[in-house]
Amino acid sequence: MTGTKERWGIWVDVEGFSKLWSAGDLALHGLTRLTSLIFQIGRKCYSREPDRLFAHQVGDGFYIASDFHESSLDRCAALAIVLMRGMLEAGCVARASIAEGELADYSGCRPPAVQAEAARNGDIDVVALGDGLMTLQAIMGQGLINAVALDKLTETKGALVCISQENARRLSPGFVTRALNPSGTIVAIDWIHSTSPRLEEIVSGAGLNRTAPSELARRLREYVEAQELSARWSEPTFRFAGMGGSDDS
C-alpha cells in the first residue's frame, strides 16, 4: 500500500458517528470540532509550501494529505495524534489511519452534461436538477483508498490510529506502537503517550491546549462510561493507548 515517492495521507473520522447521531447532538458537535481543528492547523501551522495540507471532507470524516512525499512520517503521525487528542477534549473520539498514495482531481471524468451544468452555475460541486440540486464529492484517488483499506484490515474496534508496520519504521522512537494483528503487519500508534517535537510544533503553531496523558486517559474512560461502550470497543481502545493500569501518566 505504499509507494516510494507518494504523499502521505490520513483518513480520520468521528468514531461511532451514526450511534451518536441517533442519541443526540454529539455527532454533529464532533464533526464541527474535527473541522475546526483541521482548519486551525492548516491555517496557523502549515499554511505554506512545502508544508501545506490538503483536506477533503467525505461524510463524517476527512482525508488529509501532504503536498509532497516526506521520508519521515513524524509530521503525519503527530497531526493524527493532535486530532485524536483534540476530539477527546471536545467530549467525543475519533479514529484515524495513515497510508500513502496519489491525490488527484478526477472531476474531469464526470459526464459532460454534468460538467457543463456545473460550469454554468460557477460551482464545480453543485449542479441544478431543475428546481432541485445534485451535490458532488471529489474522487481523490489511491491515497484515500489505501488509508480506508488499512483501517478495514485491522478488524479491531476502538479509537485507534493505525499504520502499516512498514511505514511505522519511518517514525521516530517517541511514537509508541503496538502490533494490531497476529502477523504484525499493522500497528496502532499510542496517541495518549507518544511524544515528538512535531507534536509541540503543531500544538504551539495552532494555539491548541496541552493536556497531560493522565488527563486524556481520564477523559477517555469517562467517555466509555458515558456512552456505555462494550468491552469489544473499550478493551482495544485502552490497550493500544497504553492504558493498562490505574495510572496512565
C-alpha positions in Angstrom: 0.0 0.0 0.0 2.9 2.3 -0.2 5.0 4.0 -2.9 8.5 5.4 -2.8 7.5 9.0 -3.7 3.8 9.1 -2.8 2.2 11.7 -0.5 1.1 10.6 3.0 -2.5 10.8 3.9 -4.6 10.5 7.0 -8.2 9.2 7.0 -9.8 10.5 10.2 -13.5 10.4 11.2 -15.8 10.7 14.1 -15.9 7.3 15.8 -19.4 5.9 16.3 -21.0 8.8 14.3 -24.2 7.0 13.4 -24.8 5.9 17.0 -24.0 9.4 18.3 -26.3 11.0 15.7 -29.3 8.9 16.9 -28.6 9.7 20.5 -28.3 13.5 20.4 -26.1 16.3 19.0 -22.7 14.8 19.9 -22.1 13.5 16.4 -22.5 17.0 14.8 -20.5 18.5 17.7 -17.7 16.1 17.0 -17.7 16.8 13.2 -17.7 20.5 13.9 -14.8 20.1 16.3 -12.8 18.0 13.8 -13.4 20.5 11.0 -12.3 23.3 13.3 -9.1 21.5 14.3 -8.1 20.8 10.8 -8.8 24.4 9.8 -6.8 25.8 12.7 -3.8 23.6 12.0 -3.9 24.2 8.2 -4.2 28.0 8.6 -1.9 28.7 11.5 0.7 25.9 11.4 1.1 24.5 7.9 -0.2 27.2 5.5 2.7 27.5 3.0 4.6 25.3 0.7 6.1 22.7 1.1 4.3 22.0 4.4 0.8 23.0 3.3 -2.1 20.5 3.8 -4.9 19.3 1.5 -8.1 18.4 3.5 -11.2 17.0 1.9 -14.4 16.1 3.8 -16.0 12.8 3.0 -19.2 12.3 5.0 -18.3 12.3 8.7 -14.6 12.3 8.1 -11.7 14.0 6.4 -8.8 12.8 4.2 -5.8 15.0 4.8 -2.8 14.8 2.5 0.7 16.3 2.4 1.9 18.4 -0.5 4.9 16.2 -1.3 6.4 12.9 -0.3 8.1 13.0 3.1 10.8 10.5 4.1 9.8 10.8 7.8 6.2 10.2 8.8 6.6 12.1 12.1 4.6 15.1 11.0 1.8 12.9 9.6 1.6 10.8 12.8 1.8 13.9 15.0 -1.1 15.5 13.1 -3.2 12.4 13.6 -2.4 12.4 17.3 -3.3 16.0 17.8 -6.6 15.5 16.1 -7.3 12.4 18.3 -6.5 14.4 21.5 -8.4 17.5 20.3 -11.5 15.5 19.7 -11.3 13.9 23.2 -11.1 17.4 24.7 -14.4 18.1 23.0 -16.1 15.1 24.6 -16.0 12.7 21.7 -13.5 10.5 20.0 -12.1 9.9 16.5 -10.4 7.1 14.6 -7.5 7.5 12.1 -5.4 5.5 9.6 -2.3 6.5 7.9 -1.2 5.4 4.4 0.4 6.8 1.2 -0.9 7.2 -2.3 -1.7 9.7 -5.0 -4.1 12.6 -4.6 -5.7 13.9 -7.8 -8.8 15.7 -9.1 -10.9 13.4 -11.1 -13.8 15.9 -11.7 -13.0 15.8 -15.4 -14.3 12.2 -15.5 -17.8 13.4 -14.8 -20.4 13.2 -17.6 -20.0 16.1 -20.0 -23.6 17.3 -19.3 -22.8 17.5 -15.5 -19.6 19.3 -16.1 -21.3 21.8 -18.4 -24.1 22.5 -15.8 -21.5 22.9 -13.1 -19.6 25.4 -15.2 -22.8 27.3 -16.0 -23.6 27.6 -12.3 -20.0 28.6 -11.4 -19.7 25.8 -8.8 -17.9 22.6 -9.6 -19.5 20.7 -6.7 -23.2 21.6 -7.1 -25.4 21.3 -10.2 -29.1 22.1 -10.7 -31.7 19.3 -11.2 -34.4 21.7 -12.3 -35.5 23.2 -9.0 -33.5 20.5 -7.2 -29.8 20.1 -6.6 -27.1 17.5 -7.1 -24.1 17.8 -4.8 -20.8 16.1 -5.9 -17.8 14.9 -4.0 -14.3 14.8 -5.2 -12.8 11.4 -6.1 -9.4 11.6 -4.6 -7.5 8.5 -5.8 -5.4 5.8 -4.4 -4.3 7.6 -1.2 -7.8 7.7 0.3 -8.4 4.1 -0.9 -5.2 2.9 0.8 -6.0 4.7 4.1 -9.5 3.4 4.3 -8.5 -0.1 3.3 -5.8 -0.2 6.0 -8.5 0.8 8.6 -10.8 -2.0 7.5 -7.9 -4.6 7.5 -7.4 -4.0 11.2 -10.7 -5.7 12.1 -10.3 -4.1 15.5 -12.9 -1.7 17.0 -12.0 1.4 19.0 -10.5 4.8 18.9 -7.2 3.9 17.1 -4.5 5.4 15.0 -3.5 2.7 12.5 -0.4 2.5 10.3 1.4 -0.4 8.5 4.4 -1.8 10.2 6.4 -0.9 7.1 5.5 2.8 7.4 5.9 2.7 11.2 9.6 2.2 10.6 9.7 5.8 9.4 8.6 7.1 12.7 10.9 8.4 15.4 11.3 6.4 18.7 9.0 8.8 20.6 6.0 7.3 18.7 4.9 4.2 20.7 3.4 1.4 18.5 1.8 -1.9 19.3 1.0 -4.7 16.8 -2.7 -4.8 15.9 -2.8 -8.2 14.1 -1.0 -11.5 14.8 1.4 -11.1 11.8 2.4 -7.6 13.0 1.8 -6.0 9.6 -0.5 -3.4 11.0 0.3 -1.4 14.2 -1.5 1.1 16.4 0.1 4.3 17.5 -0.3 5.1 21.1 -2.0 8.5 20.8 -2.2 9.1 24.5 1.5 8.7 25.4 3.6 9.2 22.2 5.9 12.2 22.2 7.6 14.2 19.4 8.9 17.7 18.7 6.4 17.6 15.9 3.5 17.4 18.4 4.8 20.5 20.1 5.2 22.2 16.8 1.5 21.7 15.9 0.2 22.5 19.3 2.2 25.7 19.6 1.7 26.8 16.0 -2.1 26.2 16.0 -2.6 27.6 19.5 -4.1 24.4 20.9 -4.3 23.2 24.5 -1.6 20.9 26.0 -3.2 18.1 28.0 -1.3 15.6 30.2 -1.6 11.9 29.3 -3.2 11.2 32.6 -6.0 13.7 31.9 -6.5 12.3 28.4 -6.8 8.8 29.8 -9.3 10.0 32.4 -11.5 11.7 29.8 -11.3 8.6 27.6 -12.5 6.4 30.4 -15.3 8.9 31.2 -16.4 8.8 27.5 -16.5 5.0 27.5 -18.6 5.0 30.7 -21.0 7.8 29.5 -21.6 6.1 26.1 -21.9 2.7 27.7 -19.5 1.2 25.2 -18.9 -2.6 25.2 -15.6 -4.3 26.2 -15.2 -5.2 22.5 -14.7 -1.5 21.9 -13.1 -0.2 25.1 -10.6 -3.0 25.7 -8.6 -2.5 22.4 -9.0 1.3 22.8 -7.4 1.2 26.2 -4.8 -1.4 25.4 -3.5 0.3 22.3 -3.5 3.7 24.0 -1.2 2.2 26.8 -3.9 2.4 29.4 -3.4 -0.9 31.0 -3.1 0.3 34.6 -4.7 2.7 37.0 -2.0 5.3 36.5 -1.9 6.2 32.8 0.6 9.0 33.1 
